[in-house]
Amino acid sequence: MNNTRINFDAIKHSGRLYVQSNWLYYQKPDRGLPIVLQRIAALLGIIILSPLWALLVIAIRMESKGSAIYRQLRVGRHGQCFAFYKFRTMYCDDDPNYIEPDPKDSSRDGICLKFKNDPRITRIGGFLRRSSIDELPQLWNVLKGDMALVGPRPALAQEFAQYSLAQMDRLKVLPGITGIWQISGRADIPFEQQLEMDRQYIQSQSALADIKILLLTIPAVIQAKGAY
């Protein structure tokens, strides 16, 4: 694999992202927590948290118009695109309160821009982001099999298009709700460093490492470092 030269083009077609290549793509075995256990945990989480979800849906809809659930196309394992879910934390672009931020104000360079004081974020959206509660609908992605509890964050199509050959390794495992850089600074970590940390996680993936990341996610969420 390491000696194979890859020539690929990424194209969108019928909701899928295809990677055309002249190399034999192999499937990396899962070495993390068993997926069946993760799906069971996701189902239990959905059931237990359903009253909270209902209250959040009401609160989001009361503050601004639009669906309470934000749906976005992301790139997952083996380049497969899927619908990625979050609680909506921004005004819709047809809302009179919507203000497009200036790209020059981004707190992070590169293709993935981040704004510490993003004018598009609603009041409840700011709380949801700082507390990471906006990520809870991704339990449904885990239940569907699109994601895992732990793994690299699923990429946007424009991020995927900029991947180097080495960074393509991120597509060998299921993307996750939390991961190594989520417990190490989140949005404060430069994009290129995030990709490298994900590669290191994949190389040393294990059930024990996944459990450790899940446990360390709790204080990371409480501290809210890099959450905006």
Secondary structure, 3 states (H helix, E strand, C coil): CCCCCCCCEEEEECCEEEEECCCCCCCCCCCCCCHHHHHHHHHHHHHHHHHHHHHHHHHHHHHCCCCCEEEEEEECHHHCEEEEEEECCECCCCCCCCCCCCHHHCCCCCCCCCCCCCCCECHHHHHHHHHCHHHCCHHHHHHHCCCEEECCCCECHHHHCCCCCHHHHHHHCCCEEECCCCCCCHHHCCHHHHHHHHHHHHHCCCHHHHHHHHHHHHHHHHHCCCCC
